[in-house]
């Protein structure tokens, strides 16, 4: 059975663009994951722990045969392969892969909460997500909550590399 998932990708340790590129390629090269489309790349101010470099962020839509937990594990392997260390909560990272949505499911376990908690409060997630899927449905949230103009941190999200209708992989070509 095919599942649709949206994954947020972020990096703020150099080479940020290379870490995003590696994540997209690693996900698409997984035999049970296909990257269908992606957003532009945004440079964003850090949230939470603010004494760190700006992030590059994007969101991709994937089609997968994996369960939510299997997709989480695949993401964690890719993060580790890219040097991810979990030392400071919300701190600097080579790569961060977060499952935002998985089909229209709601789940809460010790390892995973879907939809991703606080996603509708974060412009660095919602702006690229709505670029990928303008009419996205977020279980448990009113559509009114998806108004980008009402996000308090939207000024901290700047287009870094615009996607102009090209394939997600073309974002990484010079």
WOKA-V696614 format. One record per residue. RES is the residue in one letter. SS is DSSP state (helix for helix, strand for strand, loop for the rest). PHI is phi in whole degrees, 0 to 359 (* if undefined). OMEGA is omega in radians with two decimals (NA if undefined). Layout:
BEGIN
res;ss;phi;omega
RES;SS;PHI;OMEGA
RES;SS;PHI;OMEGA
END
This chain:
BEGIN
res;ss;phi;omega
X;loop;*;3.12
X;loop;275;3.11
X;strand;239;3.08
X;strand;252;3.10
X;strand;226;3.05
X;strand;244;-3.07
X;strand;236;3.02
X;strand;272;-3.14
X;strand;236;3.12
X;strand;216;3.09
X;strand;204;3.01
X;loop;223;3.02
X;loop;244;-3.07
X;loop;300;-0.03
X;loop;272;-3.03
X;helix;303;-3.11
X;helix;297;3.13
X;helix;296;3.10
X;helix;296;3.09
X;helix;296;3.14
X;helix;300;3.13
X;helix;300;-3.13
X;helix;297;-3.12
X;helix;298;-3.14
X;helix;293;3.14
X;helix;296;3.11
X;helix;297;-3.10
X;helix;291;3.13
X;helix;278;3.06
X;loop;292;-3.03
X;loop;293;-3.13
X;loop;244;3.14
X;strand;227;3.03
X;strand;233;3.07
X;strand;281;-3.09
X;strand;273;3.10
X;strand;199;-3.12
X;strand;214;-3.13
X;loop;273;2.90
X;loop;296;3.07
X;strand;259;-3.10
X;strand;244;2.97
X;strand;264;-3.01
X;strand;226;3.06
X;loop;290;3.10
X;loop;295;3.11
X;loop;240;-3.13
X;loop;87;3.07
X;loop;275;-2.95
X;loop;266;-3.11
X;loop;274;-3.13
X;loop;200;-3.10
X;loop;290;3.07
X;loop;297;3.13
X;strand;263;2.77
X;strand;257;-3.12
X;strand;226;3.01
X;strand;202;3.06
X;strand;231;3.06
X;strand;237;3.02
X;strand;254;3.12
X;strand;236;2.97
X;strand;250;-3.05
X;strand;217;3.01
X;loop;267;-3.08
X;loop;281;2.98
X;loop;288;3.10
X;helix;302;-3.11
X;helix;293;3.09
X;helix;296;3.10
X;helix;293;3.06
X;helix;302;3.14
X;helix;299;3.11
X;helix;298;3.10
X;helix;298;-3.11
X;helix;296;3.08
X;helix;297;-3.13
X;helix;296;3.09
X;helix;301;-3.12
X;helix;297;3.11
X;helix;299;3.13
X;loop;261;3.01
X;loop;82;-3.13
X;loop;295;3.03
X;loop;235;-3.12
X;loop;255;-3.07
X;loop;252;-3.12
X;loop;236;3.10
X;loop;302;-3.11
X;loop;61;-3.09
X;loop;274;-3.12
X;loop;302;3.14
X;loop;206;3.06
X;loop;292;-3.06
X;loop;203;3.08
X;strand;228;3.10
X;strand;241;-3.13
X;strand;239;3.03
X;strand;284;-3.14
X;strand;273;-3.09
X;strand;221;3.10
X;strand;220;-2.99
X;loop;51;3.08
X;loop;243;-3.00
X;loop;269;2.98
X;loop;246;3.09
X;strand;214;3.05
X;strand;219;3.06
X;loop;235;3.08
X;loop;296;-3.07
X;loop;267;-2.92
X;loop;208;3.03
X;strand;235;3.13
X;strand;232;-0.11
X;loop;300;-3.11
X;loop;302;-3.12
X;loop;297;3.09
X;loop;69;-3.09
X;helix;298;-3.10
X;helix;285;3.10
X;helix;264;-3.00
X;loop;245;-3.13
X;helix;298;-3.11
X;helix;293;3.04
X;helix;262;-3.00
X;helix;291;-3.12
X;helix;297;3.10
X;helix;292;3.10
X;helix;298;-3.13
X;helix;290;3.02
X;helix;291;-3.14
X;helix;288;-3.06
X;loop;219;-3.04
X;loop;301;-3.09
X;loop;253;-3.11
X;loop;300;3.09
X;loop;253;3.13
X;loop;249;3.14
X;loop;307;3.12
X;loop;76;3.14
X;loop;238;3.05
X;loop;286;3.08
X;helix;300;3.13
X;helix;301;-3.14
X;helix;289;-3.10
X;helix;266;3.14
X;loop;284;-3.09
X;helix;301;-3.11
X;helix;297;-3.13
X;helix;267;3.12
X;loop;284;-3.02
X;loop;291;-3.08
X;loop;253;-3.07
X;helix;296;3.11
X;helix;295;-3.13
X;helix;275;-3.12
X;strand;241;-3.08
X;strand;236;3.07
X;strand;297;3.14
X;strand;256;3.07
X;strand;216;-3.05
X;loop;288;3.00
X;loop;268;-3.10
X;loop;245;3.10
X;loop;83;-3.11
X;loop;281;3.06
X;loop;296;-3.11
X;helix;304;-3.11
X;helix;290;3.13
X;helix;290;3.07
X;helix;297;-3.05
X;helix;261;3.11
X;loop;265;3.11
X;loop;260;NA
END
